[in-house]
Amino acid sequence: MTRHNTYALRIRGDRLQASQLFDGDLVIIHRHQHDTQQETATLTINDRQLPLSHLSITRLGVHLCPEDTAVPALFLHNGDIQVLGMVMGVAHHTRQTRHH
């Protein structure tokens, strides 16, 4: 799904359950690179995409706390990071059990 500056990412696996994101869910991303405080974002560092992270910008740099608790938090100086977009919504995947 792509519409102007909005796209969707499908969650794969169960490592984001602490953030109420489950396998099959769609995360709606709005692409922009404006300064922000306490947002959830998609990011790249050195051309490597990171998992969804909470983003907090300070005067000194950017604090990243990934939604995936298995990934450590990071601090980056302002020139070392590119924000790809902010999470605008989530469409939860529902699994229906069929009874015969």
Beta strands, then each sheet from edge to edge (+ up, - down):
strand 1: 2-3
strand 2: 6-10
strand 3: 26-30
strand 4: 37-45
strand 5: 48-49
strand 6: 53-57
strand 7: 61-66
strand 8: 74-77
strand 9: 82-91
sheet 1: 1+ 2- 3+ 9- 4+ 5-
sheet 2: 1+ 2- 3+ 9- 4+ 6- 7+ 8-
end
